[in-house]
Amino acid sequence: MEVLVNNKLYAVQPETTVSALLQFIQLPTTKGIAVAVNRRVVPRPDWPATTLHPADQVMVIQATQGG
């Protein structure tokens, strides 16, 4: 199935979770990352249980330091 992550199309396995997606696209799951699926924020504790569906739109935002 395909999902859109930050406007880039990815082919992932059915039943892929948010945690598995982040691992697949090699994003660290450390602090400073927020994820929204179809414009709804997914709390970090829910990432392992949140399953993606075909054509889902995922937005990953990574905090940066600076001044």
Sequence and secondary structure as in RCSB ss.txt:
>XXXX:A:sequence
MEVLVNNKLYAVQPETTVSALLQFIQLPTTKGIAVAVNRRVVPRPDWPATTLHPADQVMVIQATQGG
>XXXX:A:secstr
 EEEETTEEEE  TT BHHHHHHHTT   SSSEEEEETTEEE GGGGGG B  TT EEEEEE     
